[in-house]
Amino acid sequence: MEPPEGHHSVVAQGKTEPDPIMDITVQLDGREVNVPQGQPVEQPDYVNSSFDKSEYVIYKESQCRIRYLVLLKDNN
């Protein structure tokens, strides 16, 4: 599969996304980055999407790089 001409990736818009009111901004490598924190809310423009949540679609494995690993522990 190939991306659309002139692009190297696409965003598949989902039916829900984190509530942007709860986003926080952090500094990462000298750049401001938005980090979603909110509960999922419906996206009225994408109610007919095949995706439940938005996803970034890349077409070459070399475009993916894991930079951080977060380990969460549930004490329940």
PDB file of N, H, CA, C and O in Angstrom:
ATOM      1  N   MET A   1       0.826  -1.177   0.000  1.00  0.00           N
ATOM      2  CA  MET A   1       0.000   0.000   0.000  1.00  0.00           C
ATOM      3  C   MET A   1       0.873   1.245   0.000  1.00  0.00           C
ATOM      4  O   MET A   1       1.938   1.259   0.617  1.00  0.00           O
ATOM      5  N   GLU A   2       0.438   2.265  -0.673  1.00  0.00           N
ATOM      6  H   GLU A   2      -0.427   2.254  -1.174  1.00  0.00           H
ATOM      7  CA  GLU A   2       1.180   3.515  -0.757  1.00  0.00           C
ATOM      8  C   GLU A   2       0.341   4.661  -0.194  1.00  0.00           C
ATOM      9  O   GLU A   2      -0.886   4.640  -0.293  1.00  0.00           O
ATOM     10  N   PRO A   3       0.996   5.654   0.393  1.00  0.00           N
ATOM     11  CA  PRO A   3       0.250   6.827   0.882  1.00  0.00           C
ATOM     12  C   PRO A   3      -0.236   7.667  -0.296  1.00  0.00           C
ATOM     13  O   PRO A   3       0.224   7.482  -1.423  1.00  0.00           O
ATOM     14  N   PRO A   4      -1.161   8.585  -0.039  1.00  0.00           N
ATOM     15  CA  PRO A   4      -1.581   9.499  -1.101  1.00  0.00           C
ATOM     16  C   PRO A   4      -0.377  10.293  -1.610  1.00  0.00           C
ATOM     17  O   PRO A   4       0.561  10.556  -0.857  1.00  0.00           O
ATOM     18  N   GLU A   5      -0.406  10.667  -2.872  1.00  0.00           N
ATOM     19  H   GLU A   5      -1.168  10.453  -3.483  1.00  0.00           H
ATOM     20  CA  GLU A   5       0.703  11.399  -3.470  1.00  0.00           C
ATOM     21  C   GLU A   5       1.020  12.660  -2.665  1.00  0.00           C
ATOM     22  O   GLU A   5       0.125  13.418  -2.293  1.00  0.00           O
ATOM     23  N   GLY A   6       2.310  12.865  -2.407  1.00  0.00           N
ATOM     24  H   GLY A   6       3.037  12.248  -2.709  1.00  0.00           H
ATOM     25  CA  GLY A   6       2.753  14.038  -1.666  1.00  0.00           C
ATOM     26  C   GLY A   6       2.717  13.871  -0.155  1.00  0.00           C
ATOM     27  O   GLY A   6       2.994  14.824   0.573  1.00  0.00           O
ATOM     28  N   HIS A   7       2.383  12.681   0.332  1.00  0.00           N
ATOM     29  H   HIS A   7       2.158  11.906  -0.260  1.00  0.00           H
ATOM     30  CA  HIS A   7       2.289  12.435   1.774  1.00  0.00           C
ATOM     31  C   HIS A   7       3.101  11.196   2.146  1.00  0.00           C
ATOM     32  O   HIS A   7       3.317  10.313   1.316  1.00  0.00           O
ATOM     33  N   HIS A   8       3.547  11.142   3.394  1.00  0.00           N
ATOM     34  H   HIS A   8       3.371  11.860   4.068  1.00  0.00           H
ATOM     35  CA  HIS A   8       4.259   9.968   3.890  1.00  0.00           C
ATOM     36  C   HIS A   8       3.458   9.242   4.963  1.00  0.00           C
ATOM     37  O   HIS A   8       3.820   8.139   5.372  1.00  0.00           O
ATOM     38  N   SER A   9       2.363   9.862   5.420  1.00  0.00           N
ATOM     39  H   SER A   9       2.068  10.758   5.088  1.00  0.00           H
ATOM     40  CA  SER A   9       1.489   9.247   6.417  1.00  0.00           C
ATOM     41  C   SER A   9       0.131   9.930   6.332  1.00  0.00           C
ATOM     42  O   SER A   9      -0.017  10.966   5.684  1.00  0.00           O
ATOM     43  N   VAL A  10      -0.850   9.340   6.990  1.00  0.00           N
ATOM     44  H   VAL A  10      -0.730   8.498   7.517  1.00  0.00           H
ATOM     45  CA  VAL A  10      -2.191   9.930   7.029  1.00  0.00           C
ATOM     46  C   VAL A  10      -2.759   9.755   8.429  1.00  0.00           C
ATOM     47  O   VAL A  10      -2.280   8.923   9.200  1.00  0.00           O
ATOM     48  N   VAL A  11      -3.781  10.540   8.754  1.00  0.00           N
ATOM     49  H   VAL A  11      -4.170  11.216   8.128  1.00  0.00           H
ATOM     50  CA  VAL A  11      -4.510  10.377  10.007  1.00  0.00           C
ATOM     51  C   VAL A  11      -5.864   9.780   9.663  1.00  0.00           C
ATOM     52  O   VAL A  11      -6.625  10.352   8.882  1.00  0.00           O
ATOM     53  N   ALA A  12      -6.159   8.623  10.252  1.00  0.00           N
ATOM     54  H   ALA A  12      -5.541   8.159  10.886  1.00  0.00           H
ATOM     55  CA  ALA A  12      -7.476   8.009  10.101  1.00  0.00           C
ATOM     56  C   ALA A  12      -8.337   8.556  11.233  1.00  0.00           C
ATOM     57  O   ALA A  12      -8.172   8.159  12.386  1.00  0.00           O
ATOM     58  N   GLN A  13      -9.249   9.460  10.911  1.00  0.00           N
ATOM     59  H   GLN A  13      -9.383   9.782   9.974  1.00  0.00           H
ATOM     60  CA  GLN A  13     -10.072  10.118  11.928  1.00  0.00           C
ATOM     61  C   GLN A  13     -11.068   9.136  12.523  1.00  0.00           C
ATOM     62  O   GLN A  13     -11.792   8.458  11.793  1.00  0.00           O
ATOM     63  N   GLY A  14     -11.105   9.058  13.849  1.00  0.00           N
ATOM     64  H   GLY A  14     -10.517   9.608  14.442  1.00  0.00           H
ATOM     65  CA  GLY A  14     -11.993   8.143  14.549  1.00  0.00           C
ATOM     66  C   GLY A  14     -13.255   8.802  15.056  1.00  0.00           C
ATOM     67  O   GLY A  14     -13.407  10.024  15.022  1.00  0.00           O
ATOM     68  N   LYS A  15     -14.161   7.956  15.528  1.00  0.00           N
ATOM     69  H   LYS A  15     -14.038   6.964  15.556  1.00  0.00           H
ATOM     70  CA  LYS A  15     -15.442   8.430  16.058  1.00  0.00           C
ATOM     71  C   LYS A  15     -15.273   9.180  17.372  1.00  0.00           C
ATOM     72  O   LYS A  15     -16.081  10.051  17.695  1.00  0.00           O
ATOM     73  N   THR A  16     -14.226   8.850  18.135  1.00  0.00           N
ATOM     74  H   THR A  16     -13.570   8.143  17.872  1.00  0.00           H
ATOM     75  CA  THR A  16     -13.978   9.516  19.415  1.00  0.00           C
ATOM     76  C   THR A  16     -12.519   9.950  19.507  1.00  0.00           C
ATOM     77  O   THR A  16     -11.632   9.370  18.881  1.00  0.00           O
ATOM     78  N   GLU A  17     -12.304  10.988  20.307  1.00  0.00           N
ATOM     79  H   GLU A  17     -13.025  11.459  20.816  1.00  0.00           H
ATOM     80  CA  GLU A  17     -10.959  11.463  20.628  1.00  0.00           C
ATOM     81  C   GLU A  17     -10.988  11.992  22.049  1.00  0.00           C
ATOM     82  O   GLU A  17     -12.059  12.323  22.557  1.00  0.00           O
ATOM     83  N   PRO A  18      -9.824  12.080  22.710  1.00  0.00           N
ATOM     84  CA  PRO A  18      -9.806  12.640  24.059  1.00  0.00           C
ATOM     85  C   PRO A  18     -10.329  14.075  24.058  1.00  0.00           C
ATOM     86  O   PRO A  18     -10.072  14.839  23.127  1.00  0.00           O
ATOM     87  N   ASP A  19     -11.061  14.430  25.103  1.00  0.00           N
ATOM     88  H   ASP A  19     -11.270  13.809  25.859  1.00  0.00           H
ATOM     89  CA  ASP A  19     -11.612  15.777  25.242  1.00  0.00           C
ATOM     90  C   ASP A  19     -10.459  16.786  25.264  1.00  0.00           C
ATOM     91  O   ASP A  19      -9.646  16.758  26.188  1.00  0.00           O
ATOM     92  N   PRO A  20     -10.369  17.676  24.266  1.00  0.00           N
ATOM     93  CA  PRO A  20      -9.227  18.592  24.189  1.00  0.00           C
ATOM     94  C   PRO A  20      -9.174  19.620  25.315  1.00  0.00           C
ATOM     95  O   PRO A  20      -8.139  20.253  25.521  1.00  0.00           O
ATOM     96  N   ILE A  21     -10.265  19.795  26.041  1.00  0.00           N
ATOM     97  H   ILE A  21     -11.106  19.281  25.874  1.00  0.00           H
ATOM     98  CA  ILE A  21     -10.266  20.741  27.168  1.00  0.00           C
ATOM     99  C   ILE A  21      -9.248  20.314  28.228  1.00  0.00           C
ATOM    100  O   ILE A  21      -8.711  21.156  28.947  1.00  0.00           O
ATOM    101  N   MET A  22      -8.982  19.006  28.325  1.00  0.00           N
ATOM    102  H   MET A  22      -9.418  18.322  27.741  1.00  0.00           H
ATOM    103  CA  MET A  22      -8.086  18.478  29.352  1.00  0.00           C
ATOM    104  C   MET A  22      -6.636  18.335  28.880  1.00  0.00           C
ATOM    105  O   MET A  22      -5.790  17.880  29.650  1.00  0.00           O
ATOM    106  N   ASP A  23      -6.328  18.714  27.632  1.00  0.00           N
ATOM    107  H   ASP A  23      -7.015  19.084  27.007  1.00  0.00           H
ATOM    108  CA  ASP A  23      -4.959  18.599  27.119  1.00  0.00           C
ATOM    109  C   ASP A  23      -3.984  19.400  27.976  1.00  0.00           C
ATOM    110  O   ASP A  23      -4.335  20.446  28.522  1.00  0.00           O
ATOM    111  N   ILE A  24      -2.761  18.898  28.086  1.00  0.00           N
ATOM    112  H   ILE A  24      -2.476  18.048  27.643  1.00  0.00           H
ATOM    113  CA  ILE A  24      -1.685  19.658  28.716  1.00  0.00           C
ATOM    114  C   ILE A  24      -0.579  19.845  27.680  1.00  0.00           C
ATOM    115  O   ILE A  24      -0.491  19.085  26.715  1.00  0.00           O
ATOM    116  N   THR A  25       0.252  20.845  27.880  1.00  0.00           N
ATOM    117  H   THR A  25       0.180  21.462  28.664  1.00  0.00           H
ATOM    118  CA  THR A  25       1.375  21.103  26.983  1.00  0.00           C
ATOM    119  C   THR A  25       2.660  20.879  27.758  1.00  0.00           C
ATOM    120  O   THR A  25       2.828  21.397  28.862  1.00  0.00           O
ATOM    121  N   VAL A  26       3.573  20.099  27.173  1.00  0.00           N
ATOM    122  H   VAL A  26       3.436  19.678  26.276  1.00  0.00           H
ATOM    123  CA  VAL A  26       4.870  19.829  27.800  1.00  0.00           C
ATOM    124  C   VAL A  26       5.976  20.200  26.818  1.00  0.00           C
ATOM    125  O   VAL A  26       5.754  20.266  25.609  1.00  0.00           O
ATOM    126  N   GLN A  27       7.166  20.439  27.354  1.00  0.00           N
ATOM    127  H   GLN A  27       7.346  20.384  28.336  1.00  0.00           H
ATOM    128  CA  GLN A  27       8.340  20.689  26.529  1.00  0.00           C
ATOM    129  C   GLN A  27       9.023  19.353  26.252  1.00  0.00           C
ATOM    130  O   GLN A  27       9.315  18.597  27.179  1.00  0.00           O
ATOM    131  N   LEU A  28       9.273  19.066  24.989  1.00  0.00           N
ATOM    132  H   LEU A  28       9.035  19.680  24.236  1.00  0.00           H
ATOM    133  CA  LEU A  28       9.929  17.819  24.604  1.00  0.00           C
ATOM    134  C   LEU A  28      10.946  18.141  23.524  1.00  0.00           C
ATOM    135  O   LEU A  28      10.584  18.569  22.428  1.00  0.00           O
ATOM    136  N   ASP A  29      12.209  17.937  23.831  1.00  0.00           N
ATOM    137  H   ASP A  29      12.503  17.589  24.722  1.00  0.00           H
ATOM    138  CA  ASP A  29      13.279  18.249  22.882  1.00  0.00           C
ATOM    139  C   ASP A  29      13.199  19.692  22.395  1.00  0.00           C
ATOM    140  O   ASP A  29      13.440  19.970  21.221  1.00  0.00           O
ATOM    141  N   GLY A  30      12.857  20.616  23.308  1.00  0.00           N
ATOM    142  H   GLY A  30      12.661  20.390  24.262  1.00  0.00           H
ATOM    143  CA  GLY A  30      12.797  22.024  22.970  1.00  0.00           C
ATOM    144  C   GLY A  30      11.548  22.459  22.212  1.00  0.00           C
ATOM    145  O   GLY A  30      11.473  23.590  21.732  1.00  0.00           O
ATOM    146  N   ARG A  31      10.571  21.567  22.105  1.00  0.00           N
ATOM    147  H   ARG A  31      10.632  20.648  22.495  1.00  0.00           H
ATOM    148  CA  ARG A  31       9.338  21.888  21.390  1.00  0.00           C
ATOM    149  C   ARG A  31       8.147  21.689  22.314  1.00  0.00           C
ATOM    150  O   ARG A  31       8.168  20.827  23.192  1.00  0.00           O
ATOM    151  N   GLU A  32       7.103  22.498  22.109  1.00  0.00           N
ATOM    152  H   GLU A  32       7.087  23.199  21.396  1.00  0.00           H
ATOM    153  CA  GLU A  32       5.872  22.307  22.868  1.00  0.00           C
ATOM    154  C   GLU A  32       5.050  21.200  22.215  1.00  0.00           C
ATOM    155  O   GLU A  32       4.830  21.202  21.004  1.00  0.00           O
ATOM    156  N   VAL A  33       4.599  20.254  23.042  1.00  0.00           N
ATOM    157  H   VAL A  33       4.778  20.252  24.026  1.00  0.00           H
ATOM    158  CA  VAL A  33       3.841  19.108  22.551  1.00  0.00           C
ATOM    159  C   VAL A  33       2.552  18.998  23.353  1.00  0.00           C
ATOM    160  O   VAL A  33       2.581  19.028  24.584  1.00  0.00           O
ATOM    161  N   ASN A  34       1.421  18.870  22.665  1.00  0.00           N
ATOM    162  H   ASN A  34       1.397  18.845  21.666  1.00  0.00           H
ATOM    163  CA  ASN A  34       0.136  18.648  23.330  1.00  0.00           C
ATOM    164  C   ASN A  34       0.018  17.192  23.739  1.00  0.00           C
ATOM    165  O   ASN A  34       0.294  16.298  22.939  1.00  0.00           O
ATOM    166  N   VAL A  35      -0.389  16.945  24.977  1.00  0.00           N
ATOM    167  H   VAL A  35      -0.613  17.671  25.627  1.00  0.00           H
ATOM    168  CA  VAL A  35      -0.590  15.584  25.473  1.00  0.00           C
ATOM    169  C   VAL A  35      -2.053  15.455  25.893  1.00  0.00           C
ATOM    170  O   VAL A  35      -2.469  16.077  26.870  1.00  0.00           O
ATOM    171  N   PRO A  36      -2.841  14.655  25.168  1.00  0.00           N
ATOM    172  CA  PRO A  36      -4.253  14.483  25.517  1.00  0.00           C
ATOM    173  C   PRO A  36      -4.402  13.820  26.881  1.00  0.00           C
ATOM    174  O   PRO A  36      -3.687  12.870  27.199  1.00  0.00           O
ATOM    175  N   GLN A  37      -5.341  14.328  27.690  1.00  0.00           N
ATOM    176  H   GLN A  37      -5.923  15.099  27.433  1.00  0.00           H
ATOM    177  CA  GLN A  37      -5.581  13.790  29.028  1.00  0.00           C
ATOM    178  C   GLN A  37      -7.059  13.492  29.276  1.00  0.00           C
ATOM    179  O   GLN A  37      -7.401  12.841  30.263  1.00  0.00           O
ATOM    180  N   GLY A  38      -7.932  13.960  28.394  1.00  0.00           N
ATOM    181  H   GLY A  38      -7.655  14.489  27.592  1.00  0.00           H
ATOM    182  CA  GLY A  38      -9.371  13.885  28.634  1.00  0.00           C
ATOM    183  C   GLY A  38      -9.998  12.537  28.327  1.00  0.00           C
ATOM    184  O   GLY A  38      -9.402  11.685  27.668  1.00  0.00           O
ATOM    185  N   GLN A  39     -11.215  12.368  28.821  1.00  0.00           N
ATOM    186  H   GLN A  39     -11.699  13.061  29.356  1.00  0.00           H
ATOM    187  CA  GLN A  39     -12.011  11.186  28.511  1.00  0.00           C
ATOM    188  C   GLN A  39     -12.427  11.242  27.040  1.00  0.00           C
ATOM    189  O   GLN A  39     -12.521  12.330  26.472  1.00  0.00           O
ATOM    190  N   PRO A  40     -12.678  10.089  26.414  1.00  0.00           N
ATOM    191  CA  PRO A  40     -13.114  10.098  25.012  1.00  0.00           C
ATOM    192  C   PRO A  40     -14.447  10.822  24.844  1.00  0.00           C
ATOM    193  O   PRO A  40     -15.377  10.638  25.629  1.00  0.00           O
ATOM    194  N   VAL A  41     -14.517  11.649  23.804  1.00  0.00           N
ATOM    195  H   VAL A  41     -13.761  11.799  23.167  1.00  0.00           H
ATOM    196  CA  VAL A  41     -15.759  12.334  23.450  1.00  0.00           C
ATOM    197  C   VAL A  41     -16.023  12.096  21.965  1.00  0.00           C
ATOM    198  O   VAL A  41     -15.091  11.966  21.171  1.00  0.00           O
ATOM    199  N   GLU A  42     -17.295  12.040  21.604  1.00  0.00           N
ATOM    200  H   GLU A  42     -18.052  12.145  22.249  1.00  0.00           H
ATOM    201  CA  GLU A  42     -17.665  11.802  20.211  1.00  0.00           C
ATOM    202  C   GLU A  42     -17.229  12.961  19.330  1.00  0.00           C
ATOM    203  O   GLU A  42     -17.235  14.118  19.749  1.00  0.00           O
ATOM    204  N   GLN A  43     -16.852  12.631  18.109  1.00  0.00           N
ATOM    205  H   GLN A  43     -16.847  11.691  17.769  1.00  0.00           H
ATOM    206  CA  GLN A  43     -16.476  13.618  17.106  1.00  0.00           C
ATOM    207  C   GLN A  43     -17.587  13.668  16.061  1.00  0.00           C
ATOM    208  O   GLN A  43     -17.643  12.804  15.186  1.00  0.00           O
ATOM    209  N   PRO A  44     -18.473  14.664  16.136  1.00  0.00           N
ATOM    210  CA  PRO A  44     -19.645  14.712  15.254  1.00  0.00           C
ATOM    211  C   PRO A  44     -19.307  14.634  13.766  1.00  0.00           C
ATOM    212  O   PRO A  44     -20.094  14.098  12.986  1.00  0.00           O
ATOM    213  N   ASP A  45     -18.156  15.158  13.363  1.00  0.00           N
ATOM    214  H   ASP A  45     -17.517  15.594  13.996  1.00  0.00           H
ATOM    215  CA  ASP A  45     -17.800  15.135  11.941  1.00  0.00           C
ATOM    216  C   ASP A  45     -17.397  13.749  11.449  1.00  0.00           C
ATOM    217  O   ASP A  45     -17.302  13.526  10.243  1.00  0.00           O
ATOM    218  N   TYR A  46     -17.158  12.809  12.379  1.00  0.00           N
ATOM    219  H   TYR A  46     -17.236  12.990  13.359  1.00  0.00           H
ATOM    220  CA  TYR A  46     -16.647  11.496  11.976  1.00  0.00           C
ATOM    221  C   TYR A  46     -17.489  10.340  12.516  1.00  0.00           C
ATOM    222  O   TYR A  46     -16.960   9.253  12.751  1.00  0.00           O
ATOM    223  N   VAL A  47     -18.787  10.557  12.716  1.00  0.00           N
ATOM    224  H   VAL A  47     -19.217  11.440  12.526  1.00  0.00           H
ATOM    225  CA  VAL A  47     -19.643   9.501  13.276  1.00  0.00           C
ATOM    226  C   VAL A  47     -19.722   8.281  12.369  1.00  0.00           C
ATOM    227  O   VAL A  47     -20.023   7.187  12.847  1.00  0.00           O
ATOM    228  N   ASN A  48     -19.462   8.437  11.078  1.00  0.00           N
ATOM    229  H   ASN A  48     -19.217   9.326  10.690  1.00  0.00           H
ATOM    230  CA  ASN A  48     -19.523   7.314  10.140  1.00  0.00           C
ATOM    231  C   ASN A  48     -18.157   6.694   9.870  1.00  0.00           C
ATOM    232  O   ASN A  48     -18.021   5.866   8.970  1.00  0.00           O
ATOM    233  N   SER A  49     -17.152   7.083  10.636  1.00  0.00           N
ATOM    234  H   SER A  49     -17.262   7.755  11.367  1.00  0.00           H
ATOM    235  CA  SER A  49     -15.808   6.546  10.447  1.00  0.00           C
ATOM    236  C   SER A  49     -15.772   5.057  10.764  1.00  0.00           C
ATOM    237  O   SER A  49     -16.549   4.571  11.586  1.00  0.00           O
ATOM    238  N   SER A  50     -14.877   4.343  10.114  1.00  0.00           N
ATOM    239  H   SER A  50     -14.246   4.737   9.446  1.00  0.00           H
ATOM    240  CA  SER A  50     -14.654   2.922  10.408  1.00  0.00           C
ATOM    241  C   SER A  50     -13.775   2.738  11.640  1.00  0.00           C
ATOM    242  O   SER A  50     -13.643   1.624  12.149  1.00  0.00           O
ATOM    243  N   PHE A  51     -13.173   3.826  12.122  1.00  0.00           N
ATOM    244  H   PHE A  51     -13.280   4.730  11.709  1.00  0.00           H
ATOM    245  CA  PHE A  51     -12.251   3.770  13.252  1.00  0.00           C
ATOM    246  C   PHE A  51     -12.934   4.277  14.515  1.00  0.00           C
ATOM    247  O   PHE A  51     -13.616   5.301  14.489  1.00  0.00           O
ATOM    248  N   ASP A  52     -12.750   3.556  15.629  1.00  0.00           N
ATOM    249  H   ASP A  52     -12.196   2.724  15.651  1.00  0.00           H
ATOM    250  CA  ASP A  52     -13.305   4.009  16.907  1.00  0.00           C
ATOM    251  C   ASP A  52     -12.543   5.212  17.447  1.00  0.00           C
ATOM    252  O   ASP A  52     -13.138   6.119  18.027  1.00  0.00           O
ATOM    253  N   LYS A  53     -11.224   5.218  17.255  1.00  0.00           N
ATOM    254  H   LYS A  53     -10.741   4.481  16.783  1.00  0.00           H
ATOM    255  CA  LYS A  53     -10.393   6.344  17.695  1.00  0.00           C
ATOM    256  C   LYS A  53      -9.444   6.697  16.557  1.00  0.00           C
ATOM    257  O   LYS A  53      -9.180   5.874  15.680  1.00  0.00           O
ATOM    258  N   SER A  54      -8.939   7.908  16.574  1.00  0.00           N
ATOM    259  H   SER A  54      -9.153   8.577  17.286  1.00  0.00           H
ATOM    260  CA  SER A  54      -8.039   8.348  15.506  1.00  0.00           C
ATOM    261  C   SER A  54      -6.707   7.612  15.604  1.00  0.00           C
ATOM    262  O   SER A  54      -6.221   7.311  16.694  1.00  0.00           O
ATOM    263  N   GLU A  55      -6.133   7.332  14.442  1.00  0.00           N
ATOM    264  H   GLU A  55      -6.528   7.577  13.556  1.00  0.00           H
ATOM    265  CA  GLU A  55      -4.859   6.625  14.374  1.00  0.00           C
ATOM    266  C   GLU A  55      -3.988   7.268  13.303  1.00  0.00           C
ATOM    267  O   GLU A  55      -4.486   7.737  12.280  1.00  0.00           O
ATOM    268  N   TYR A  56      -2.687   7.282  13.549  1.00  0.00           N
ATOM    269  H   TYR A  56      -2.282   6.901  14.380  1.00  0.00           H
ATOM    270  CA  TYR A  56      -1.746   7.701  12.518  1.00  0.00           C
ATOM    271  C   TYR A  56      -1.357   6.461  11.733  1.00  0.00           C
ATOM    272  O   TYR A  56      -1.002   5.437  12.317  1.00  0.00           O
ATOM    273  N   VAL A  57      -1.424   6.548  10.420  1.00  0.00           N
ATOM    274  H   VAL A  57      -1.713   7.380   9.945  1.00  0.00           H
ATOM    275  CA  VAL A  57      -1.081   5.424   9.554  1.00  0.00           C
ATOM    276  C   VAL A  57       0.214   5.776   8.831  1.00  0.00           C
ATOM    277  O   VAL A  57       0.281   6.759   8.093  1.00  0.00           O
ATOM    278  N   ILE A  58       1.247   4.954   9.056  1.00  0.00           N
ATOM    279  H   ILE A  58       1.192   4.156   9.656  1.00  0.00           H
ATOM    280  CA  ILE A  58       2.512   5.137   8.348  1.00  0.00           C
ATOM    281  C   ILE A  58       2.659   3.983   7.370  1.00  0.00           C
ATOM    282  O   ILE A  58       2.071   2.918   7.561  1.00  0.00           O
ATOM    283  N   TYR A  59       3.438   4.196   6.333  1.00  0.00           N
ATOM    284  H   TYR A  59       3.916   5.061   6.179  1.00  0.00           H
ATOM    285  CA  TYR A  59       3.534   3.220   5.261  1.00  0.00           C
ATOM    286  C   TYR A  59       4.888   2.533   5.195  1.00  0.00           C
ATOM    287  O   TYR A  59       5.053   1.562   4.456  1.00  0.00           O
ATOM    288  N   LYS A  60       5.858   3.023   5.955  1.00  0.00           N
ATOM    289  H   LYS A  60       5.724   3.812   6.555  1.00  0.00           H
ATOM    290  CA  LYS A  60       7.179   2.402   6.003  1.00  0.00           C
ATOM    291  C   LYS A  60       7.546   2.172   7.462  1.00  0.00           C
ATOM    292  O   LYS A  60       7.435   3.075   8.291  1.00  0.00           O
ATOM    293  N   GLU A  61       7.979   0.973   7.763  1.00  0.00           N
ATOM    294  H   GLU A  61       8.069   0.240   7.089  1.00  0.00           H
ATOM    295  CA  GLU A  61       8.362   0.640   9.136  1.00  0.00           C
ATOM    296  C   GLU A  61       9.459   1.571   9.652  1.00  0.00           C
ATOM    297  O   GLU A  61       9.520   1.851  10.849  1.00  0.00           O
ATOM    298  N   SER A  62      10.316   2.046   8.767  1.00  0.00           N
ATOM    299  H   SER A  62      10.266   1.818   7.794  1.00  0.00           H
ATOM    300  CA  SER A  62      11.417   2.925   9.177  1.00  0.00           C
ATOM    301  C   SER A  62      10.925   4.281   9.689  1.00  0.00           C
ATOM    302  O   SER A  62      11.698   5.026  10.290  1.00  0.00           O
ATOM    303  N   GLN A  63       9.645   4.613   9.459  1.00  0.00           N
ATOM    304  H   GLN A  63       9.017   4.008   8.971  1.00  0.00           H
ATOM    305  CA  GLN A  63       9.094   5.873   9.955  1.00  0.00           C
ATOM    306  C   GLN A  63       8.724   5.792  11.432  1.00  0.00           C
ATOM    307  O   GLN A  63       8.451   6.818  12.056  1.00  0.00           O
ATOM    308  N   CYS A  64       8.711   4.604  11.993  1.00  0.00           N
ATOM    309  H   CYS A  64       8.933   3.770  11.487  1.00  0.00           H
ATOM    310  CA  CYS A  64       8.287   4.416  13.378  1.00  0.00           C
ATOM    311  C   CYS A  64       9.514   4.321  14.283  1.00  0.00           C
ATOM    312  O   CYS A  64      10.454   3.578  13.999  1.00  0.00           O
ATOM    313  N   ARG A  65       9.490   5.079  15.366  1.00  0.00           N
ATOM    314  H   ARG A  65       8.726   5.682  15.597  1.00  0.00           H
ATOM    315  CA  ARG A  65      10.579   5.019  16.334  1.00  0.00           C
ATOM    316  C   ARG A  65       9.979   5.152  17.725  1.00  0.00           C
ATOM    317  O   ARG A  65       9.313   6.142  18.027  1.00  0.00           O
ATOM    318  N   ILE A  66      10.212   4.171  18.559  1.00  0.00           N
ATOM    319  H   ILE A  66      10.754   3.366  18.314  1.00  0.00           H
ATOM    320  CA  ILE A  66       9.752   4.237  19.943  1.00  0.00           C
ATOM    321  C   ILE A  66      10.767   5.070  20.715  1.00  0.00           C
ATOM    322  O   ILE A  66      11.947   4.728  20.785  1.00  0.00           O
ATOM    323  N   ARG A  67      10.288   6.170  21.293  1.00  0.00           N
ATOM    324  H   ARG A  67       9.329   6.448  21.236  1.00  0.00           H
ATOM    325  CA  ARG A  67      11.192   7.061  22.016  1.00  0.00           C
ATOM    326  C   ARG A  67      11.064   6.924  23.521  1.00  0.00           C
ATOM    327  O   ARG A  67      12.026   7.153  24.253  1.00  0.00           O
ATOM    328  N   TYR A  68       9.883   6.554  23.983  1.00  0.00           N
ATOM    329  H   TYR A  68       9.101   6.368  23.388  1.00  0.00           H
ATOM    330  CA  TYR A  68       9.656   6.475  25.419  1.00  0.00           C
ATOM    331  C   TYR A  68       8.820   5.246  25.717  1.00  0.00           C
ATOM    332  O   TYR A  68       7.953   4.870  24.928  1.00  0.00           O
ATOM    333  N   LEU A  69       9.078   4.629  26.840  1.00  0.00           N
ATOM    334  H   LEU A  69       9.782   4.935  27.481  1.00  0.00           H
ATOM    335  CA  LEU A  69       8.283   3.506  27.306  1.00  0.00           C
ATOM    336  C   LEU A  69       7.745   3.884  28.680  1.00  0.00           C
ATOM    337  O   LEU A  69       8.505   4.271  29.568  1.00  0.00           O
ATOM    338  N   VAL A  70       6.456   3.773  28.845  1.00  0.00           N
ATOM    339  H   VAL A  70       5.839   3.458  28.124  1.00  0.00           H
ATOM    340  CA  VAL A  70       5.817   4.106  30.114  1.00  0.00           C
ATOM    341  C   VAL A  70       5.248   2.825  30.697  1.00  0.00           C
ATOM    342  O   VAL A  70       4.469   2.135  30.040  1.00  0.00           O
ATOM    343  N   LEU A  71       5.628   2.505  31.911  1.00  0.00           N
ATOM    344  H   LEU A  71       6.261   3.065  32.445  1.00  0.00           H
ATOM    345  CA  LEU A  71       5.132   1.323  32.598  1.00  0.00           C
ATOM    346  C   LEU A  71       4.156   1.768  33.676  1.00  0.00           C
ATOM    347  O   LEU A  71       4.503   2.556  34.556  1.00  0.00           O
ATOM    348  N   LEU A  72       2.947   1.262  33.602  1.00  0.00           N
ATOM    349  H   LEU A  72       2.665   0.622  32.887  1.00  0.00           H
ATOM    350  CA  LEU A  72       1.915   1.589  34.588  1.00  0.00           C
ATOM    351  C   LEU A  72       1.636   0.359  35.426  1.00  0.00           C
ATOM    352  O   LEU A  72       1.600  -0.758  34.910  1.00  0.00           O
ATOM    353  N   LYS A  73       1.440   0.565  36.719  1.00  0.00           N
ATOM    354  H   LYS A  73       1.469   1.472  37.138  1.00  0.00           H
ATOM    355  CA  LYS A  73       1.152  -0.544  37.614  1.00  0.00           C
ATOM    356  C   LYS A  73      -0.159  -0.258  38.320  1.00  0.00           C
ATOM    357  O   LYS A  73      -0.333   0.803  38.919  1.00  0.00           O
ATOM    358  N   ASP A  74      -1.075  -1.202  38.247  1.00  0.00           N
ATOM    359  H   ASP A  74      -0.933  -2.064  37.760  1.00  0.00           H
ATOM    360  CA  ASP A  74      -2.373  -1.076  38.906  1.00  0.00           C
ATOM    361  C   ASP A  74      -2.300  -1.847  40.219  1.00  0.00           C
ATOM    362  O   ASP A  74      -2.104  -3.062  40.219  1.00  0.00           O
ATOM    363  N   ASN A  75      -2.456  -1.156  41.320  1.00  0.00           N
ATOM    364  H   ASN A  75      -2.616  -0.168  41.320  1.00  0.00           H
ATOM    365  CA  ASN A  75      -2.348  -1.794  42.633  1.00  0.00           C
ATOM    366  C   ASN A  75      -3.661  -2.375  43.132  1.00  0.00           C
ATOM    367  O   ASN A  75      -3.748  -2.781  44.291  1.00  0.00           O
ATOM    368  N   ASN A  76      -4.678  -2.424  42.291  1.00  0.00           N
ATOM    369  H   ASN A  76      -4.607  -2.094  41.349  1.00  0.00           H
ATOM    370  CA  ASN A  76      -5.976  -2.989  42.717  1.00  0.00           C
ATOM    371  C   ASN A  76      -5.959  -4.486  42.720  1.00  0.00           C
ATOM    372  O   ASN A  76      -6.965  -5.114  43.051  1.00  0.00           O
TER     373      ASN A  76
END
